[in-house]
Every structure is written in structure tokens, then in C-alpha cells.
Amino acid sequence: MVNRFFSHTELKTDKGNTRLDQDNIPSHIAIIMDGNGRWAKNKGLPRVAGHYEGMKIVTNIVKKANEIGIKFLTLYAFSTENWKRPEKEVEFLMKLPERFLEKELPDLQKNNVKVRTMGDRSLLPANTLRAIEKAVKETSDNTGLVLNFALNYGGRHELVEMVKEIGEDIAEGDLRPADITENLISERLLTQGLPDPDLLIRTSGEIRLSNFMLWQIAYSEFWFTEVLWPDFKDENFVEAIKKYQQRKRRYGGV
């Protein structure tokens, strides 16, 4: 059945599958990849098995996003609060970026994907830091999908550091309080150079932001799903975009 929220001119069919409206593709999608631990527990496996399986889903979703024409994809890989987890689990999570990038970097290059990260790098292990710096450097000239990993990232920490920076500039006489605007703040955040997310996806059934991009998602559309991240498929990703396309973004207007 054709979704009643779309006009016939917006829909095309290909082998029975509904295509997306190519005139309304979100430019920037951010994803809170949640549910790895519960997925593993449901299967009687250690939590790290869920994280490993979740890494495979990242590969699939990056490919699908690139195919659809998404320009920016931000993935919440590790939060500033995740250090509270068991030591062994944290050690495994810190090894995942290295494993992922070592395996996927050739394909990312081939597909013109540009890798970047945001977060506090000061606490990252040396091997993790080397892996992400290598990927960022080797893909720096690519002009396709920007794959942005939020690694050791926290929205409140980001805002605190931004306020400190602005405060220092004011104290040194390089900035006046009257100079502070929304644009100035946006330019001082870790997402400098990226547009705000059009769509925020969270998996696993949790309905909260978990300290993620608190400034940037002021007018993002939200889509929550019960699907655990290791079970998140291409069709779930497409479904989220279809729901986005059904909504009218008013930005406070009528």
C-alpha cells in the first residue's frame, strides 16, 4: 500500500520497493547506536560480542547512507560517561575504532568517504588515536559522505569548553559579550563546519538524548525505534528517512 503521507509524484517503485523522495533527503543524520549490550545478553553472550556485532552494522549503514546521498553521518561511538563501564568493556570499545578503520579504510577511500571525529582526544589510548588520525589524514581530500565519529564526546562537556574559550577571549579583550551570537557559538563547537543534524535516530527503545549534541539538535527531527543496534538493517534506516520525509519542519513558524 502506498503511504498516504506521500503524494504520487513523490513515490516511485522499483521491484516493489518504495524509493525515497530524492528532493527531500536529509543532509545530516546523527545516530545514537544503542542496544549492543542487551542484544548480547538476549543471546547469552558477553557484552563485547554485541559491540563487535554493532561494528558490522556501522559498515552497512555507512554504505547505505552513501548510496542514498546523505552528506553527513555522525555516529555516537563512545560518550564521556562510558568510562564508567567495566574496565574490560572499555578496553574493547577503545579497540573498535582501530579494528573498524583498519578493515574499512580501503573501501572508505574507494567510496570517497571523508572521516572526521569529535570529542576529547586527550584520554584516548595511543593505538586508538593513531588509527583515527591516520584515517582522518588519508581521507582528508575526499569529497563524498562525511563520516563523523563522536568519540569520547559529551554535549555538556563540549558546551563547557566552548564557554571557557569564549570567556578567555573576553578576558583578554579579543571579544566583547555583545559579540556573542548563535553563529559564534556554533563556530566554537566541535561540529564546526558541519550543518546541524536534520534527523536524529536512536535505536533500542530508549527515548532520551544521553548528552548528545545538545546545541546542534535544537530543530532536528527525532526517530526512535525498538530495534537494537546489532539488528538495525538498511530497511530500518530507510524507514527513518521516510518518516522524516513525512514531516513538515517549521522551525517555530506556522
RODO-2510 file (C-alpha; in nm, 4 decimals, decimal comma):
residues 254
     n   res          X          Y          Z
     1     m     0,0000     0,0000     0,0000
     2     v     0,1281     0,3469    -0,0859
     3     n     0,1903     0,5547     0,2243
     4     r    -0,0871     0,8126     0,2467
     5     f     0,1551     1,0808     0,3642
     6     f     0,3267     1,0916     0,0240
     7     s     0,1884     1,2292    -0,2978
     8     h     0,2047     1,0056    -0,6038
     9     t     0,4645     1,2339    -0,7588
    10     e     0,6981     1,1703    -0,4653
    11     l     0,6912     0,7937    -0,4957
    12     k     0,8486     0,5640    -0,7481
    13     t     0,8632     0,1898    -0,7314
    14     d     1,1457    -0,0393    -0,8230
    15     k     1,0804    -0,4139    -0,7960
    16     g     0,8119    -0,3425    -0,5391
    17     n     1,0352    -0,1306    -0,3130
    18     t     0,9388     0,2294    -0,2447
    19     r     1,2121     0,4768    -0,3227
    20     l     1,2835     0,7831    -0,1175
    21     d     1,1901     1,1317    -0,2296
    22     q     1,5242     1,2453    -0,3703
    23     d     1,4248     1,6099    -0,3302
    24     n     1,3924     1,5707     0,0455
    25     i     1,6942     1,3691     0,1582
    26     p     1,8260     1,4824     0,4989
    27     s     2,1694     1,6347     0,4615
    28     h     2,2946     1,5321     0,8068
    29     i     2,1834     1,2276     1,0048
    30     a     2,3071     1,1594     1,3581
    31     i     2,2663     0,8182     1,5222
    32     i     2,2789     0,7110     1,8868
    33     m     2,3784     0,3476     1,8353
    34     d     2,2237     0,1828     2,1402
    35     g     2,1433    -0,1737     2,2423
    36     n     2,4646    -0,3697     2,1868
    37     g     2,4783    -0,4949     2,5446
    38     r     2,1149    -0,6010     2,5548
    39     w     2,1498    -0,7755     2,2192
    40     a     2,4367    -0,9804     2,3594
    41     k     2,2550    -1,0536     2,6862
    42     n     1,9475    -1,1751     2,4975
    43     k     2,1685    -1,4256     2,3198
    44     g     2,3593    -1,5332     2,6291
    45     l     2,6789    -1,3701     2,5027
    46     p     2,9242    -1,1302     2,6697
    47     r     2,8553    -0,7601     2,6156
    48     v     3,1632    -0,7211     2,3981
    49     a     3,0060    -0,9592     2,1448
    50     g     2,7282    -0,7058     2,0991
    51     h     2,9771    -0,4267     2,0409
    52     y     3,1606    -0,6354     1,7823
    53     e     2,8353    -0,7124     1,6020
    54     g     2,7422    -0,3451     1,6186
    55     m     3,0640    -0,2584     1,4369
    56     k     2,9438    -0,4624     1,1394
    57     i     2,6220    -0,2602     1,1316
    58     v     2,8248     0,0608     1,1112
    59     t     2,9806    -0,0706     0,7896
    60     n     2,6373    -0,1455     0,6405
    61     i     2,4795     0,1859     0,7381
    62     v     2,7732     0,3909     0,6096
    63     k     2,7393     0,2167     0,2729
    64     k     2,3632     0,2734     0,2680
    65     a     2,3953     0,6397     0,3661
    66     n     2,6466     0,6927     0,0879
    67     e     2,4174     0,5178    -0,1604
    68     i     2,1169     0,7296    -0,0583
    69     g     2,3091     1,0539    -0,0868
    70     i     2,3431     1,1567     0,2763
    71     k     2,6163     1,4196     0,3008
    72     f     2,6987     1,3943     0,6725
    73     l     2,6625     1,0980     0,9092
    74     t     2,7503     1,1384     1,2774
    75     l     2,7734     0,8233     1,4902
    76     y     2,7807     0,8329     1,8714
    77     a     3,0579     0,5794     1,9275
    78     f     3,1696     0,6487     2,2866
    79     s     3,0452     0,9065     2,5351
    80     t     3,2277     1,0865     2,8142
    81     e     3,0106     0,8827     3,0532
    82     n     3,1036     0,5451     2,9029
    83     w     3,4274     0,5397     3,1043
    84     k     3,2076     0,4280     3,3964
    85     r     3,1611     0,0880     3,2338
    86     p     3,3659    -0,2182     3,3356
    87     e     3,7342    -0,1836     3,2511
    88     k     3,7414    -0,4800     3,0128
    89     e     3,4448    -0,3462     2,8198
    90     v     3,6022    -0,0008     2,7898
    91     e     3,9268    -0,1585     2,6657
    92     f     3,7326    -0,3456     2,3981
    93     l     3,5388    -0,0347     2,2949
    94     m     3,8642     0,1576     2,2583
    95     k     3,9967    -0,1090     2,0221
    96     l     3,6918    -0,0988     1,7946
    97     p     3,7821     0,2216     1,6042
    98     e     4,1215     0,0718     1,5194
    99     r     3,9651    -0,2558     1,4044
   100     f     3,6940    -0,0829     1,2044
   101     l     3,9224     0,1651     1,0304
   102     e     4,1932    -0,0904     0,9596
   103     k     3,9378    -0,3103     0,7848
   104     e     3,7207    -0,0450     0,6201
   105     l     3,9643     0,2326     0,5282
   106     p     4,0312     0,0980     0,1744
   107     d     3,6566     0,0901     0,0995
   108     l     3,6054     0,4312     0,2569
   109     q     3,8739     0,5661     0,0277
   110     k     3,7270     0,3888    -0,2732
   111     n     3,3841     0,5388    -0,1990
   112     n     3,5189     0,8920    -0,1459
   113     v     3,4163     0,8983     0,2242
   114     k     3,5803     1,1596     0,4444
   115     v     3,6434     1,0575     0,8066
   116     r     3,6438     1,3037     1,0937
   117     t     3,5960     1,2780     1,4684
   118     m     3,4758     1,4975     1,7515
   119     g     3,5368     1,4583     2,1216
   120     d     3,8107     1,4889     2,3808
   121     r     4,1109     1,3033     2,2400
   122     s     4,3274     1,3537     2,5494
   123     l     4,2051     1,0338     2,7179
   124     l     4,2123     0,8084     2,4120
   125     p     4,4682     0,5250     2,4070
   126     a     4,7627     0,5760     2,1730
   127     n     4,6567     0,2972     1,9344
   128     t     4,3062     0,4402     1,9046
   129     l     4,4418     0,7873     1,8442
   130     r     4,6844     0,6655     1,5773
   131     a     4,4078     0,4812     1,3922
   132     i     4,1709     0,7762     1,3777
   133     e     4,4455     1,0251     1,2904
   134     k     4,5556     0,8004     1,0045
   135     a     4,2002     0,7702     0,8714
   136     v     4,1360     1,1442     0,9019
   137     k     4,4609     1,2267     0,7225
   138     e     4,4251     0,9710     0,4434
   139     t     4,0653     1,0704     0,3650
   140     s     4,1099     1,4452     0,4092
   141     d     4,0866     1,5162     0,0367
   142     n     3,7738     1,3066    -0,0192
   143     t     3,4625     1,4973    -0,1184
   144     g     3,1807     1,2492    -0,0574
   145     l     2,9976     1,1472     0,2591
   146     v     3,1491     1,2936     0,5762
   147     l     3,1607     1,0164     0,8381
   148     n     3,1885     1,1853     1,1771
   149     f     3,2615     0,9672     1,4814
   150     a     3,1671     1,1135     1,8203
   151     l     3,4378     0,9507     2,0321
   152     n     3,4780     1,0391     2,3993
   153     y     3,2157     1,3023     2,3309
   154     g     2,9659     1,4660     2,5626
   155     g     2,7328     1,7532     2,4810
   156     r     2,7709     1,9242     2,8185
   157     h     3,1489     1,8890     2,8114
   158     e     3,1502     2,0438     2,4643
   159     l     2,9427     2,3402     2,5834
   160     v     3,1571     2,3932     2,8945
   161     e     3,4760     2,4007     2,6864
   162     m     3,3154     2,6431     2,4419
   163     v     3,2132     2,8765     2,7276
   164     k     3,5654     2,8637     2,8717
   165     e     3,7130     2,9550     2,5338
   166     i     3,4777     3,2487     2,4876
   167     g     3,5412     3,3587     2,8471
   168     e     3,9152     3,3612     2,7876
   169     d     3,8721     3,5679     2,4720
   170     i     3,6610     3,8205     2,6642
   171     a     3,9132     3,8358     2,9494
   172     e     4,1935     3,9021     2,7004
   173     g     3,9942     4,1734     2,5259
   174     d     3,9628     3,9833     2,1984
   175     l     3,5849     3,9524     2,2263
   176     r     3,3008     4,1553     2,3741
   177     p     2,9896     3,9996     2,5317
   178     a     2,7864     4,1846     2,2684
   179     d     2,9741     3,9885     2,0006
   180     i     2,8323     3,6562     2,1203
   181     t     2,5743     3,5221     1,8754
   182     e     2,4309     3,1818     1,7910
   183     n     2,6623     3,1668     1,4903
   184     l     2,9658     3,2439     1,7060
   185     i     2,8745     2,9646     1,9464
   186     s     2,8197     2,7184     1,6615
   187     e     3,1604     2,8068     1,5194
   188     r     3,3264     2,7273     1,8546
   189     l     3,1695     2,3819     1,8881
   190     l     3,3266     2,0520     1,7816
   191     t     3,0868     2,0317     1,4881
   192     q     3,2385     2,3398     1,3267
   193     g     3,1991     2,3035     0,9525
   194     l     2,9051     2,0634     0,9784
   195     p     2,5390     2,1595     0,9436
   196     d     2,3117     2,0750     1,2341
   197     p     2,1558     1,7275     1,2069
   198     d     1,8288     1,7142     1,0179
   199     l     1,7425     1,3755     1,1655
   200     l     1,8419     1,2077     1,4916
   201     i     1,7971     0,8302     1,5138
   202     r     1,8172     0,6318     1,8359
   203     t     1,7923     0,2546     1,8487
   204     s     1,6973     0,0129     2,1320
   205     g     1,3750     0,1744     2,2518
   206     e     1,5318     0,4317     2,4823
   207     i     1,3784     0,7778     2,4427
   208     r     1,6455     1,0167     2,5633
   209     l     1,9377     1,2142     2,4210
   210     s     2,2118     1,0864     2,6531
   211     n     2,4128     1,4084     2,6399
   212     f     2,4427     1,4022     2,2602
   213     m     2,4767     1,7185     2,0500
   214     l     2,2610     1,9232     2,2857
   215     w     2,3068     2,2520     2,0983
   216     q     2,3028     2,1110     1,7466
   217     i     1,9764     1,9157     1,7637
   218     a     1,7591     2,2110     1,8638
   219     y     1,5456     2,1658     1,5499
   220     s     1,6334     1,8109     1,4456
   221     e     1,3597     1,5592     1,3755
   222     f     1,3752     1,2605     1,6146
   223     w     1,3086     0,8967     1,5262
   224     f     1,3204     0,6259     1,7917
   225     t     1,2998     0,2532     1,7289
   226     e     1,2798    -0,0553     1,9493
   227     v     1,5312    -0,2302     1,7204
   228     l     1,8644    -0,2962     1,8931
   229     w     2,1652    -0,1610     1,7061
   230     p     2,3092    -0,5027     1,6050
   231     d     1,9704    -0,5808     1,4460
   232     f     1,9438    -0,2443     1,2676
   233     k     1,9130    -0,3078     0,8959
   234     d     1,9168    -0,0975     0,5808
   235     e     1,5369    -0,1074     0,5724
   236     n     1,5211     0,0416     0,9248
   237     f     1,7470     0,3236     0,8136
   238     v     1,5310     0,3872     0,5076
   239     e     1,2174     0,3751     0,7238
   240     a     1,3582     0,6508     0,9465
   241     i     1,4249     0,8692     0,6428
   242     k     1,0742     0,8037     0,5087
   243     k     0,9275     0,9169     0,8416
   244     y     1,1447     1,2268     0,8223
   245     q     1,0106     1,2984     0,4748
   246     q     0,6539     1,2832     0,6032
   247     r     0,7132     1,5665     0,8487
   248     k     0,6944     1,9404     0,7892
   249     r     0,9790     2,1301     0,9507
   250     r     0,8510     2,4675     1,0693
   251     y     1,1400     2,5925     1,2860
   252     g     0,8952     2,7657     1,5177
   253     g     0,6822     2,9077     1,2369
   254     v     0,3377     2,8093     1,1137
***
